[in-house]
Amino acid sequence: MKISMEDFNEIYIENYQLVYKYLLSLTNNKYISEELTEETFYKAIINISKFKNNSKLSTWLCKIARNLWIDEIKRKNKIAEINDKDVIVTEDVFLEKEERMQLFKAIQKLDVLTRDVIYLKIKGDLSYKEIAEIMNTTETWVRVTFYRGKEKMKEWFNYEK
């Protein structure tokens, strides 16, 4: 796939916020997120010929971003803590600040892969298929992981009440 600089600028404008917010949800650090977002688009422009158009471009960009984030974690040799103050678990329902804090604590208790699935589904508004592509797994695994993660959090909330 060959594209002009004008086309790439349009891709950048259309997808910057999505990639940045996704990385922010992973890193909880705006500076690292900005840096990784820029690096994502740099890698994308270099590797645009590898984009096969069998998924959304935004999915491909998020996959690049996730890989860069994983590389960052490996470089720093530590486990990233994910704290996103803007996550809303249930659609159409806005939780009060105190309830959101409980939600963040519950999400933190989940294993890293389950957290990734939940953030991609809720924050990234991605389909199960797109998440499977990003995480190099099956759509069924993503569905089951998302469901089990929600069930675990429901269970924790019931015990706390």
Order of alpha helices (4+ residues) and beta strands (2+ residues): alpha-alpha-alpha-alpha-alpha-alpha-alpha
